[in-house]
Amino acid sequence: MATQEAVIEIGSTGIRLLVIQIQNKDSHQIPSWEIIDRSELPVALGRDVFTTGIISREILLQCLHILKRFKEQLFSWDILHEQVTVLATSAFREAKNRDEVIDRIMVKTGFKVRVIDGIEENRLMYIAVSECLKNNNVHLEGTNSIILEVGGGSSEIMLIEQGKMAGVHSMRLGTVIIEQQLKSMTGSLQDASQFLEEFIRIRRESLNHELILANVKQFIAVGTEAQIVAENYGEIISDKLRVIPKEKFNNFVDEIQDYSIEECVARFKIPYTEAQALHIGLMAYRFFLNFTCANEIIVPYTNIREGLILSRVLAPEQNLQQDFNSQITASALTLARKYKADENHAQYVRMISLKLYDSLAAELGLDERGRTLLEVAAILHDIGMFIRADNHEEHSMYIIKHSDIFGLSKDDVSIISLVALFHRGKHKIQDNPFFAVRNRADRITVLKLTAILKIADAFDRAHTQKIKDFTIDFKPDTLVIKCKNNQSLALEKLAIAQKSDIFESVFGYKVQLN
């Protein structure tokens, strides 16, 4: 049986619609899908927001007009607005009046807009790109890679070391933002080039702590500007993938510097809004490219709309979720190494935490997301030792809260930071203002994950990983942990006695170590 689904993306330079048809969605067979319709209409949303800080009435009316057209288009496919996912990216993130605009869109069109953060953009893009590469026999494993998308309001970059996520960043470096800055300073393209070079050079130093850019051999460029070059100079691998030799790419960037926006529109048959961004976008790609040792640019023809479809419809059947979760933990481990954490202790506490979590699954009432958040919290709970041993849990909270972790939203990271804070010390959780402002579901999650992490941390009080194996038995009011160990467990028993208060309060079990 075939079903149709749709995704709308409200970006900084345009609104884009993707309609797909899914086969075997509700059967035991592996689902397949194909694009049956797509549309894109320009709107200068980013130029509004990045100049004035708000979405103007004029731009709002343009957005409403486009969305109403898309609604009619979807109706012809028998797709109702309730079946449509609407995403908004950097322009909406920064708009001071976004709540009012979202409300007007809901009232006038019925569409519910979901504003996603940069990390969520990276998550969806990774899923889309990795699936596209896999289908074209291009692999992230075995080499160092960069996935880069230069957008209107931000640039999203993923650093991948031998197939594992080494770093992920959402940078406030977009074509529209730079263009607006140049206008305010009456600057030229040469000024833009100097600005970009300096910005990226400074950023390179930070990125090199995660993955040395000079060792990157695979450069993957996502986005309209890269696709324009691919259309003119790219080698066709498939209808979803092209490859551009580095020399040809650099020659193209040099060639178009003297083209006016009107000439770009005429030569490349692109909308005016895309032509405005072309020069700056390609310069940004080139600066990043030239910091690597890549000899070519890989250009996948995919986007976050396809990433959303894949994550929602196909991920379970194609093991994408398992791969994705492994990239989350890889990103967390990279962050831990950056701050010189005791990796042996972190990995041990991670193992114990997950074993406890899985044993308590029936008691927890948490989903797979809770397991992932606990895993990351276990890896990062002592990261604050980098700053100071005393009260390091407070430093852990600060570092985590202000870090980007691939695949996790800001809300996810905030929850993890609270779990790291409460894993140690005599913090009164209920009195903590950061805890108090969370919704009820998040507060319960924090309490449950903290309870488990405190017990897991107590297992390795001396950071010697003494307990190698154990079993868990449930008594009427006691969780009995039986260790297969001949060494003294006096220190661990004392630690568990000191750190089991939240566990007993949340789950109703005393903890006994034998």
C-alpha positions as CSV (number, residue, x, y, z in Angstrom):
1,M,0.0,0.0,0.0
2,A,1.3,3.5,-0.9
3,T,1.0,6.5,1.2
4,Q,2.0,10.2,0.7
5,E,3.8,12.4,3.1
6,A,5.1,16.0,2.8
7,V,7.7,18.2,4.4
8,I,8.0,22.0,4.1
9,E,11.2,23.8,5.0
10,I,11.1,27.5,5.7
11,G,14.6,28.7,5.1
12,S,16.4,32.0,5.1
13,T,16.1,32.5,1.3
14,G,13.0,30.4,0.3
15,I,10.3,28.0,1.3
16,R,10.6,24.5,-0.1
17,L,8.2,21.6,-0.4
18,L,8.9,17.9,-0.8
19,V,6.2,15.3,-1.4
20,I,7.0,11.6,-1.3
21,Q,5.2,8.4,-1.8
22,I,6.1,5.5,0.5
23,Q,5.6,1.9,-0.4
24,N,5.1,-0.9,2.3
25,K,5.1,1.6,5.2
26,D,2.8,-0.5,7.3
27,S,3.9,-4.0,6.1
28,H,6.7,-6.3,7.1
29,Q,8.7,-5.4,4.0
30,I,11.4,-2.8,3.9
31,P,9.8,0.5,3.0
32,S,10.8,2.3,-0.2
33,W,10.0,5.8,-1.3
34,E,10.2,8.2,-4.2
35,I,9.8,11.9,-4.7
36,I,6.6,12.6,-6.5
37,D,6.5,16.4,-6.2
38,R,8.6,19.3,-5.2
39,S,8.4,23.1,-5.2
40,E,10.5,26.0,-4.2
41,L,9.7,29.7,-4.0
42,P,12.0,32.5,-2.9
43,V,11.4,34.8,0.0
44,A,13.8,37.2,1.6
45,L,13.1,36.0,5.1
46,G,16.8,36.1,6.2
47,R,17.4,39.6,4.9
48,D,14.6,40.8,7.1
49,V,15.6,39.0,10.2
50,F,19.4,39.5,10.0
51,T,18.9,43.3,9.4
52,T,16.0,44.2,11.7
53,G,15.8,41.2,14.1
54,I,12.1,40.6,13.2
55,I,10.0,39.2,10.4
56,S,8.2,42.1,8.8
57,R,4.6,42.2,7.9
58,E,5.4,42.2,4.2
59,I,7.6,39.1,4.5
60,L,5.0,37.4,6.7
61,L,2.3,38.0,4.0
62,Q,4.7,36.5,1.4
63,C,5.2,33.5,3.5
64,L,1.5,33.1,4.0
65,H,0.9,33.4,0.3
66,I,3.5,30.7,-0.5
67,L,2.2,28.4,2.2
68,K,-1.4,28.7,1.0
69,R,-0.2,27.8,-2.5
70,F,1.6,24.8,-1.1
71,K,-1.5,23.8,0.8
72,E,-3.6,23.8,-2.4
73,Q,-0.8,21.8,-4.1
74,L,-0.9,19.2,-1.3
75,F,-4.7,19.0,-1.5
76,S,-4.4,17.7,-5.0
77,W,-2.4,14.8,-3.5
78,D,-5.1,14.3,-0.9
79,I,-2.6,15.4,1.8
80,L,-4.2,17.4,4.6
81,H,-2.2,20.0,6.5
82,E,-2.3,17.8,9.6
83,Q,-0.1,15.3,7.7
84,V,2.5,17.9,6.8
85,T,5.7,18.5,8.8
86,V,6.8,22.2,8.6
87,L,10.4,23.0,9.7
88,A,11.9,26.5,10.1
89,T,15.6,27.1,10.4
90,S,18.1,29.9,11.3
91,A,15.9,32.9,10.3
92,F,13.1,31.8,12.5
93,R,15.5,30.9,15.3
94,E,16.7,34.5,15.4
95,A,13.5,36.3,14.8
96,K,12.3,38.1,18.0
97,N,8.7,37.9,16.9
98,R,8.8,34.3,15.8
99,D,6.1,33.2,18.2
100,E,3.6,35.7,16.8
101,V,4.5,34.7,13.2
102,I,4.1,31.0,14.0
103,D,0.7,31.7,15.5
104,R,-0.4,33.7,12.3
105,I,0.8,30.8,10.1
106,M,-1.2,28.4,12.2
107,V,-4.4,30.5,12.1
108,K,-4.2,31.3,8.4
109,T,-3.0,28.0,7.0
110,G,-3.4,25.3,9.7
111,F,0.3,24.5,9.5
112,K,2.2,23.9,12.8
113,V,5.7,25.3,12.4
114,R,8.5,23.6,14.3
115,V,11.6,25.7,14.7
116,I,14.7,23.4,14.8
117,D,18.1,24.4,16.2
118,G,21.4,24.0,14.4
119,I,22.2,20.7,16.0
120,E,18.9,19.2,14.7
121,E,19.8,20.5,11.3
122,N,23.0,18.6,11.5
123,R,21.2,15.5,12.6
124,L,18.8,15.5,9.7
125,M,21.6,16.4,7.2
126,Y,23.8,13.6,8.5
127,I,21.1,11.1,8.0
128,A,20.3,12.4,4.5
129,V,23.9,12.6,3.4
130,S,25.1,9.3,4.9
131,E,22.2,7.4,3.2
132,C,22.9,9.2,-0.2
133,L,26.6,8.3,0.0
134,K,25.9,4.7,1.0
135,N,23.6,4.3,-1.9
136,N,26.4,5.5,-4.2
137,N,29.2,3.4,-2.7
138,V,30.9,6.4,-1.1
139,H,31.8,5.6,2.5
140,L,32.6,7.7,5.6
141,E,34.5,4.9,7.3
142,G,38.2,4.6,6.7
143,T,38.9,8.2,6.0
144,N,38.6,11.7,7.6
145,S,35.7,13.7,6.2
146,I,34.0,17.1,6.4
147,I,30.3,17.6,5.7
148,L,29.7,21.3,5.2
149,E,26.5,23.3,4.4
150,V,26.7,27.0,3.9
151,G,23.2,28.4,4.4
152,G,21.7,31.9,4.5
153,G,21.9,32.4,8.2
154,S,24.3,29.7,9.4
155,S,26.8,27.2,8.3
156,E,26.6,23.6,9.6
157,I,29.8,21.6,9.8
158,M,30.4,18.0,10.8
159,L,33.9,16.6,11.3
160,I,34.2,12.8,10.9
161,E,37.3,10.8,11.9
162,Q,37.4,7.3,10.4
163,G,33.7,7.2,10.3
164,K,33.1,8.5,13.8
165,M,31.8,11.9,14.6
166,A,34.6,14.1,15.9
167,G,32.8,17.4,16.1
168,V,29.7,19.2,15.1
169,H,29.1,23.0,14.9
170,S,26.4,25.4,13.9
171,M,28.2,28.6,13.0
172,R,26.6,32.0,12.6
173,L,28.2,32.4,9.2
174,G,25.7,32.6,6.4
175,T,25.6,34.2,3.0
176,V,22.7,36.5,3.9
177,I,24.3,37.7,7.1
178,I,27.6,38.5,5.4
179,E,25.9,40.2,2.6
180,Q,23.9,42.4,5.0
181,Q,27.1,43.3,6.9
182,L,28.8,44.3,3.7
183,K,25.9,46.5,2.8
184,S,26.0,48.3,6.2
185,M,29.7,48.9,5.6
186,T,29.4,49.6,1.9
187,G,31.9,46.8,1.5
188,S,32.9,44.9,-1.7
189,L,33.3,41.2,-2.5
190,Q,37.0,41.6,-1.7
191,D,36.0,42.7,1.8
192,A,33.8,39.7,2.1
193,S,36.7,37.4,1.0
194,Q,38.9,38.9,3.7
195,F,36.2,38.6,6.3
196,L,35.5,35.0,5.5
197,E,39.2,34.1,5.3
198,E,39.9,35.6,8.8
199,F,36.7,34.1,10.3
200,I,37.5,30.6,9.0
201,R,41.2,30.8,9.8
202,I,40.4,31.6,13.5
203,R,37.7,28.9,13.5
204,R,40.2,26.4,12.1
205,E,42.3,26.5,15.3
206,S,39.3,25.4,17.3
207,L,38.3,22.7,14.8
208,N,41.8,21.3,14.7
209,H,41.4,20.3,18.4
210,E,38.7,17.9,17.2
211,L,40.0,16.8,13.8
212,I,43.1,18.2,12.1
213,L,41.7,19.7,8.9
214,A,44.9,19.1,7.0
215,N,44.3,15.4,7.3
216,V,40.8,15.6,5.8
217,K,40.6,13.8,2.5
218,Q,36.9,13.7,1.8
219,F,35.1,17.0,1.4
220,I,31.3,16.8,1.2
221,A,29.5,20.0,0.2
222,V,25.7,20.3,0.7
223,G,23.7,23.1,-0.6
224,T,22.6,25.1,-3.6
225,E,25.8,26.9,-4.3
226,A,27.8,23.6,-4.5
227,Q,25.1,22.1,-6.7
228,I,25.4,24.9,-9.2
229,V,29.1,24.2,-9.6
230,A,28.4,20.5,-9.9
231,E,25.9,21.1,-12.6
232,N,28.6,22.9,-14.7
233,Y,31.8,21.1,-13.8
234,G,30.8,18.0,-11.9
235,E,31.3,14.4,-12.9
236,I,28.0,12.6,-12.8
237,I,28.1,9.6,-10.4
238,S,24.3,9.2,-10.3
239,D,21.2,11.4,-10.3
240,K,21.9,12.0,-6.6
241,L,25.6,12.5,-6.6
242,R,28.3,14.5,-8.5
243,V,32.0,15.0,-7.9
244,I,34.0,18.2,-8.7
245,P,37.8,18.2,-9.1
246,K,39.3,20.8,-6.7
247,E,41.0,22.6,-9.5
248,K,37.8,23.0,-11.5
249,F,36.0,24.2,-8.4
250,N,38.6,26.9,-7.7
251,N,38.6,28.0,-11.3
252,F,34.8,28.4,-11.3
253,V,34.9,30.4,-8.1
254,D,37.5,32.7,-9.7
255,E,35.5,33.0,-12.9
256,I,32.2,34.2,-11.4
257,Q,33.8,36.9,-9.2
258,D,33.3,39.4,-12.1
259,Y,29.7,38.3,-12.8
260,S,26.9,40.5,-11.7
261,I,23.9,39.1,-9.9
262,E,21.9,39.5,-13.1
263,E,24.6,37.6,-15.1
264,C,24.5,34.8,-12.6
265,V,20.7,34.6,-13.0
266,A,21.0,34.4,-16.8
267,R,24.0,32.1,-17.0
268,F,23.0,29.5,-14.4
269,K,19.2,29.8,-14.7
270,I,18.8,30.3,-10.9
271,P,16.4,32.6,-8.9
272,Y,17.6,36.0,-8.0
273,T,17.9,35.1,-4.3
274,E,20.2,32.2,-5.0
275,A,22.3,34.4,-7.3
276,Q,22.7,37.0,-4.5
277,A,24.2,34.3,-2.3
278,L,26.4,32.5,-4.9
279,H,29.6,34.5,-4.7
280,I,29.8,34.5,-0.9
281,G,28.7,30.9,-0.5
282,L,31.3,29.6,-2.9
283,M,34.1,31.6,-1.2
284,A,33.2,30.1,2.1
285,Y,33.3,26.5,0.6
286,R,36.7,27.3,-1.0
287,F,38.3,28.6,2.2
288,F,37.3,25.5,4.1
289,L,38.3,23.2,1.2
290,N,41.8,24.7,0.9
291,F,42.4,23.9,4.6
292,T,42.0,20.2,3.8
293,C,44.0,17.8,1.6
294,A,40.9,16.8,-0.4
295,N,41.4,16.6,-4.2
296,E,37.7,16.9,-5.0
297,I,34.3,18.0,-3.7
298,I,31.6,15.4,-3.3
299,V,28.1,17.0,-3.8
300,P,25.1,14.9,-2.7
301,Y,21.8,16.0,-4.0
302,T,19.9,15.8,-0.8
303,N,18.6,18.0,2.1
304,I,17.2,18.1,5.6
305,R,13.7,17.4,4.2
306,E,14.9,14.0,3.0
307,G,16.7,13.5,6.2
308,L,13.5,14.0,8.1
309,I,11.7,11.5,5.9
310,L,14.5,9.0,6.4
311,S,14.6,9.4,10.2
312,R,10.9,9.1,10.6
313,V,10.0,6.4,8.1
314,L,13.0,4.3,7.2
315,A,15.5,4.6,10.1
316,P,14.2,1.5,12.1
317,E,14.2,-0.8,9.1
318,Q,17.6,0.3,7.8
319,N,19.5,0.5,11.1
320,L,20.0,4.2,10.6
321,Q,19.1,4.8,14.2
322,Q,21.8,2.5,15.6
323,D,24.4,4.2,13.4
324,F,23.1,7.6,14.5
325,N,23.2,6.8,18.2
326,S,26.8,5.6,17.8
327,Q,27.7,9.0,16.3
328,I,26.1,10.7,19.3
329,T,28.3,8.8,21.7
330,A,31.4,9.4,19.4
331,S,30.7,13.1,19.6
332,A,30.4,12.9,23.4
333,L,33.7,11.0,23.7
334,T,35.5,13.6,21.5
335,L,34.3,16.3,23.9
336,A,35.5,14.3,26.9
337,R,38.9,13.9,25.4
338,K,39.0,17.6,24.6
339,Y,38.8,18.3,28.3
340,K,41.2,15.6,29.4
341,A,38.5,13.5,31.1
342,D,39.5,10.1,32.7
343,E,38.3,8.0,29.8
344,N,38.7,4.7,31.5
345,H,36.4,5.9,34.4
346,A,34.0,7.5,31.9
347,Q,33.7,4.3,29.8
348,Y,33.3,2.2,32.9
349,V,30.5,4.4,34.4
350,R,28.9,4.4,31.0
351,M,28.9,0.6,30.9
352,I,27.5,0.3,34.5
353,S,24.8,3.0,33.8
354,L,23.5,1.2,30.7
355,K,23.5,-2.2,32.4
356,L,21.4,-0.7,35.3
357,Y,19.2,1.1,32.9
358,D,18.4,-2.0,30.9
359,S,17.8,-4.1,34.0
360,L,15.4,-1.4,35.3
361,A,13.6,-0.9,32.0
362,A,10.2,-2.0,33.4
363,E,10.6,0.4,36.4
364,L,11.8,3.4,34.5
365,G,9.1,4.2,32.0
366,L,11.6,5.9,29.8
367,D,12.2,5.4,26.1
368,E,15.3,5.0,24.0
369,R,16.0,8.7,24.2
370,G,16.4,8.4,28.0
371,R,19.0,5.7,27.5
372,T,20.9,7.9,25.1
373,L,20.9,10.9,27.4
374,L,22.1,8.7,30.3
375,E,24.9,7.3,28.1
376,V,26.1,10.8,27.2
377,A,25.8,12.0,30.9
378,A,27.9,9.0,32.0
379,I,30.6,9.9,29.5
380,L,30.7,13.6,30.5
381,H,29.8,13.7,34.2
382,D,33.4,14.4,35.4
383,I,34.4,16.7,32.5
384,G,34.5,19.6,34.9
385,M,37.7,18.2,36.5
386,F,39.5,20.0,33.6
387,I,38.7,23.3,35.4
388,R,38.9,22.3,39.0
389,A,38.4,19.2,41.1
390,D,36.5,21.0,43.8
391,N,32.9,21.3,42.9
392,H,33.7,19.9,39.5
393,E,30.1,18.9,39.0
394,E,29.2,22.6,38.6
395,H,32.0,23.0,36.0
396,S,30.7,19.9,34.2
397,M,27.3,21.4,34.0
398,Y,28.7,24.6,32.5
399,I,30.9,22.9,29.9
400,I,28.1,20.5,28.8
401,K,25.5,23.2,28.7
402,H,27.6,25.4,26.4
403,S,28.8,22.6,24.1
404,D,27.4,21.2,20.8
405,I,26.9,17.5,20.9
406,F,26.0,15.9,17.6
407,G,22.4,14.6,17.4
408,L,21.2,16.3,20.6
409,S,19.0,19.3,20.9
410,K,19.6,22.2,23.3
411,D,16.9,20.7,25.5
412,D,18.6,17.3,25.5
413,V,22.0,18.9,26.4
414,S,20.4,20.9,29.1
415,I,18.9,17.8,30.7
416,I,22.4,16.1,30.5
417,S,24.0,19.1,32.1
418,L,21.6,18.8,35.1
419,V,22.2,15.1,35.5
420,A,26.0,15.8,35.5
421,L,25.4,18.5,38.2
422,F,23.4,16.3,40.5
423,H,25.6,13.2,40.2
424,R,27.8,14.6,43.1
425,G,27.6,16.8,46.1
426,K,24.7,17.8,48.3
427,H,22.7,19.8,45.7
428,K,19.1,20.1,46.6
429,I,17.6,19.2,43.2
430,Q,14.1,20.6,43.9
431,D,15.5,24.0,44.8
432,N,17.7,24.3,41.7
433,P,16.3,27.1,39.4
434,F,17.4,25.3,36.2
435,F,15.6,22.2,37.3
436,A,12.5,24.1,38.5
437,V,11.9,25.7,35.0
438,R,11.9,22.4,33.2
439,N,8.5,20.8,32.4
440,R,7.3,17.9,34.5
441,A,8.3,15.2,32.1
442,D,11.9,16.6,31.9
443,R,12.1,16.9,35.7
444,I,11.2,13.2,36.1
445,T,13.7,12.3,33.4
446,V,16.5,14.2,35.2
447,L,15.6,12.5,38.5
448,K,15.6,9.0,37.1
449,L,18.8,9.4,35.1
450,T,20.5,11.1,38.1
451,A,19.5,8.2,40.4
452,I,21.1,5.7,38.1
453,L,24.3,7.7,37.3
454,K,25.0,8.2,41.0
455,I,24.9,4.5,41.7
456,A,27.1,3.8,38.6
457,D,29.6,6.4,39.7
458,A,29.7,4.8,43.1
459,F,30.8,1.5,41.5
460,D,34.1,3.2,40.6
461,R,34.7,5.4,43.6
462,A,38.4,4.8,43.4
463,H,38.6,5.0,39.6
464,T,40.1,1.5,39.4
465,Q,37.3,-0.3,37.6
466,K,37.4,-3.0,40.3
467,I,34.0,-4.6,39.7
468,K,34.2,-6.5,36.4
469,D,30.9,-8.4,36.4
470,F,27.7,-8.3,38.4
471,T,24.0,-9.5,38.4
472,I,20.9,-7.7,39.6
473,D,18.2,-9.3,41.7
474,F,15.0,-7.6,42.8
475,K,13.7,-8.2,46.4
476,P,10.4,-6.7,47.6
477,D,12.1,-3.4,48.6
478,T,15.7,-3.9,47.7
479,L,17.8,-3.9,44.6
480,V,20.6,-6.5,45.3
481,I,23.7,-6.2,43.2
482,K,25.8,-9.3,43.4
483,C,29.4,-8.9,42.3
484,K,31.7,-11.6,41.0
485,N,34.8,-10.1,42.7
486,N,37.3,-11.3,45.2
487,Q,38.6,-7.9,46.2
488,S,37.4,-5.8,49.1
489,L,34.3,-3.7,48.2
490,A,34.3,-1.6,51.4
491,L,34.9,1.7,49.5
492,E,32.2,0.9,46.9
493,K,29.7,-0.1,49.5
494,L,30.3,3.2,51.4
495,A,29.9,5.2,48.2
496,I,26.7,3.5,47.2
497,A,25.3,4.1,50.7
498,Q,26.1,7.8,50.3
499,K,24.8,8.1,46.8
500,S,21.6,6.0,46.8
501,D,19.3,8.6,48.3
502,I,17.8,9.7,45.0
503,F,17.5,6.1,43.8
504,E,15.5,5.1,46.8
505,S,13.3,8.2,46.6
506,V,12.6,7.8,42.8
507,F,12.3,4.0,42.5
508,G,11.5,2.9,46.0
509,Y,14.3,0.4,46.2
510,K,17.2,0.4,48.7
511,V,20.5,-0.6,47.0
512,Q,22.6,-3.4,48.4
513,L,26.0,-4.3,47.1
514,N,27.1,-7.9,47.9
